[in-house]
Amino acid sequence: MTTLRAQGIHRAFRASGRPVRAVDGVDLSVSSGEIVGLVGESGCGKSTLARIMVGLDRPDQGEVWLDDRRFVRPDGSVERALRHEVQLVFQDPHASFDPRRTVGRSVGMPLRAAGVGRQGARKRVIELLEQVGLDPVLADRLPSTLSGGQLQRAAIARALAPEPAILVCDEPVASMDVSVRAQILNLLLDLRRERGIGILFVSHDLGVVRRIADRVAVMYLGRIVETGSSEAVWRLPRHPYTRSLAASIPTGSTSWRARGSVPRLEGEPPSAVDIPSGCRFHPRCPIAIDRCRVDDPVLRPFPPDVEVACHLAEQAGDVA
Ligand code: SF4
């Protein structure tokens, strides 16, 4: 089993001369054979974290490990020999393919880069396209002639070419209609089951994450505020932010939902330039108390496998 593990990741950018704390002290791991959902609103830092975990962006602090091998160092340099182990699938497949190259050539590029000959790469590309449910004739077509769903499958085939242990999928179904989305999610579930691949699935949609993830991490303004097994977090979301996200899922009955204990999520997330004092969720939290404005909560364990960063997380059990 291979585990990709981000430790103590911080990442800030500058906007109008001021630092934007996109990722603000995050630990996260995903192992082969499991699907971990990373969920949160747009701008919460989840895509930045995902890019750091595949070595496409550098952390300001922290490291990324593959088992006991350092993959991304604190100075941001990446261990090139490990790059093939972790592959990224982007949100927009049309933007991730060169429009002048055939799909087959793009899918085969990682193989050619690894020294595989032309014939061998072609044979492998055909196998990969078949594995993701595509007709191999599409190998000779340009990306613009494929549908979004077909091209996302081709993107997944390209990501599989180096035989990675871990796939990081950044909003891979965000722009797709319901039936195509279901097909891509089923494909990812098949890859996990049949190839034992680990998947970090990044999404703003807790409903999608709930459907496929074994574990979930909820991110708000650069921090993980709740994490645990998908089943436990869904059964009793303890953080008010998680409850608000979960309440937006139209299906599923739970005791906490039935008893009307769902806080309304007010307003837009504050800017990561001006992160609120204390609990960063307090300006939007319907149950905030005075302590929340000054005391920054840390993740605390709730057995068997949940961690929550909220001073009032115990109260969730009272209302469930
Ligand atoms: S610590 Fe306070 S403000 Fe933050 S989520 Fe919990 S109750 Fe709300």
Boltz pocket constraint, residues with backbone or C-beta under 6 A from the ligand:
constraints:
  - pocket:
      binder: B
      contacts: [[A, 239], [A, 240], [A, 241], [A, 279], [A, 280], [A, 281], [A, 282], [A, 285], [A, 286], [A, 287], [A, 288], [A, 289], [A, 292], [A, 295], [A, 297], [A, 309], [A, 310], [A, 311], [A, 312], [A, 313]]
      max_distance: 6.0
